[in-house]
Amino acid sequence: MSLAGALAGGFVGTLVLTTGLRLAQITGLTRMDIPLLLGTAFTEDMRRAQAIGYAVHFFNGLVFAVGYWLVFEAVGEAGWLFGAVLGLIHALFAGGALVNVLLPAVHPRMGTMWSDASETPILEPPGFMLSNYGPQTALVTVVAHLAYGAIVGGFASGL
């Protein structure tokens, strides 16, 4: 199990995940735009938010790859199937606690279920598994994270 392999897998996996989510948005499967969601935490300018959001998302992809590698090391096993299982856990965490509890707590432009009419957030609250961005968003999120996890696991194991 290799940290360099996990990081390489994190880079490739993030490319695949981000591209898959973008394709799902373009084809109308979801309205979710992760770079915009992340980038608007830093700026109101939508163009700059996209650029910042992509950078943050790729950084997060590498951070999560290190987290996967730590799990692989602790368990003494890595592989694409184990990585996919971690990807499912990752998707549930990202779609649950991360975007519904942690992100709204620090995101100055995201609405919450407690926002009222006098407030004007740029982004609506995501909902569990980002369900406010469309009914297929949960499925798209899980599939993309399964792919990410499988790629990180495969790279970390040297496959």
C-alpha positions in Angstrom: 0.0 0.0 0.0 1.5 3.2 -1.1 0.8 6.8 -0.1 2.0 8.0 -3.5 -0.4 5.5 -5.1 -3.3 6.8 -3.0 -2.5 10.4 -3.9 -2.3 9.5 -7.6 -5.6 7.7 -7.2 -7.0 10.7 -5.4 -6.0 12.9 -8.3 -7.4 10.6 -11.0 -10.4 9.7 -8.8 -11.2 13.4 -8.3 -11.0 14.0 -12.1 -13.5 11.1 -12.6 -15.8 12.2 -9.8 -15.8 15.8 -10.8 -16.3 15.0 -14.5 -19.1 12.6 -13.7 -20.9 15.1 -11.5 -20.5 17.8 -14.2 -21.8 15.4 -16.9 -24.8 14.6 -14.6 -25.5 18.3 -14.3 -25.2 19.0 -18.0 -27.5 16.1 -18.9 -30.1 17.2 -16.3 -29.8 14.4 -13.8 -28.9 16.9 -11.1 -28.7 20.7 -10.5 -25.8 20.2 -8.1 -22.6 22.1 -8.8 -20.0 21.2 -6.3 -17.4 23.7 -7.4 -20.0 26.5 -7.2 -21.2 25.1 -3.8 -17.6 25.2 -2.4 -16.4 28.4 -4.2 -19.3 30.6 -3.1 -18.1 30.1 0.5 -15.2 32.3 -0.5 -16.7 34.8 -3.0 -20.0 36.0 -4.4 -18.5 36.4 -7.9 -19.8 33.3 -9.7 -16.9 33.0 -12.2 -14.3 33.2 -9.4 -16.4 30.9 -7.3 -16.2 28.2 -9.9 -12.4 28.5 -10.2 -11.9 28.5 -6.4 -14.4 25.7 -6.0 -12.6 23.4 -8.5 -9.3 24.1 -6.6 -10.9 23.4 -3.2 -12.6 20.2 -4.6 -9.3 18.9 -6.0 -7.5 19.7 -2.7 -10.3 17.9 -0.8 -9.9 14.9 -3.2 -6.3 14.6 -2.2 -7.1 15.0 1.5 -9.7 12.3 1.4 -7.2 10.0 -0.5 -4.8 10.4 2.4 -7.7 9.5 4.7 -8.4 6.4 2.6 -4.7 5.4 2.7 -4.7 5.7 6.5 -7.7 3.3 6.7 -5.9 1.0 4.3 -2.8 1.1 6.4 -4.7 0.5 9.7 -6.6 -2.5 8.2 -3.6 -3.8 6.3 -5.5 -4.2 3.1 -6.2 -2.0 0.0 -7.9 -2.7 -3.3 -10.6 -1.4 -5.6 -13.4 -3.2 -3.8 -12.4 -2.0 -0.4 -11.9 1.5 -1.8 -15.5 1.4 -3.3 -16.8 0.5 0.2 -15.0 3.5 1.6 -16.4 5.5 -1.3 -19.9 4.6 -0.3 -19.2 5.7 3.3 -17.6 8.9 1.9 -20.7 9.6 -0.2 -23.0 9.1 2.8 -20.8 11.4 4.9 -20.6 14.0 2.2 -24.3 13.9 1.4 -25.3 13.8 5.1 -23.3 15.5 7.7 -20.8 17.4 5.5 -23.3 19.4 3.3 -26.1 19.5 5.8 -24.4 20.3 9.1 -20.8 21.4 8.6 -20.9 23.3 5.3 -24.0 25.5 6.2 -22.4 26.3 9.6 -19.5 28.0 7.8 -20.9 28.9 4.4 -22.0 32.6 4.4 -24.1 32.3 1.3 -25.9 29.1 1.8 -29.5 29.0 3.0 -30.6 26.7 5.8 -33.9 25.2 6.7 -34.1 28.1 9.2 -33.5 30.9 6.6 -36.4 33.3 6.4 -37.7 35.6 3.6 -35.6 38.5 4.8 -32.4 36.7 4.1 -31.1 36.3 0.5 -28.8 33.3 0.3 -27.2 32.5 -3.1 -27.6 28.8 -2.6 -30.5 26.8 -1.3 -29.9 24.3 1.5 -28.8 21.0 -0.1 -31.0 18.6 1.9 -30.0 15.1 2.8 -27.9 13.5 0.1 -28.3 16.8 -1.8 -31.9 15.9 -2.6 -32.9 19.5 -3.0 -30.8 19.5 -6.2 -32.9 16.9 -7.9 -34.3 13.4 -7.2 -31.4 11.6 -9.0 -28.7 13.6 -7.1 -28.3 11.0 -4.4 -27.7 8.2 -6.9 -25.3 10.3 -8.9 -23.4 11.3 -5.8 -23.1 7.6 -4.6 -22.0 6.3 -8.0 -19.4 9.1 -8.4 -18.0 8.4 -4.9 -18.0 4.6 -5.5 -15.8 5.3 -8.6 -13.6 7.6 -6.7 -13.1 5.1 -3.9 -12.4 2.2 -6.3 -9.8 4.3 -8.1 -8.1 5.3 -4.9 -8.1 1.8 -3.6 -6.8 0.4 -6.9 -4.0 2.9 -7.1 -3.1 2.5 -3.4 -2.8 -1.3 -3.8 -0.7 -1.0 -7.0 -3.3 -2.5 -9.3 
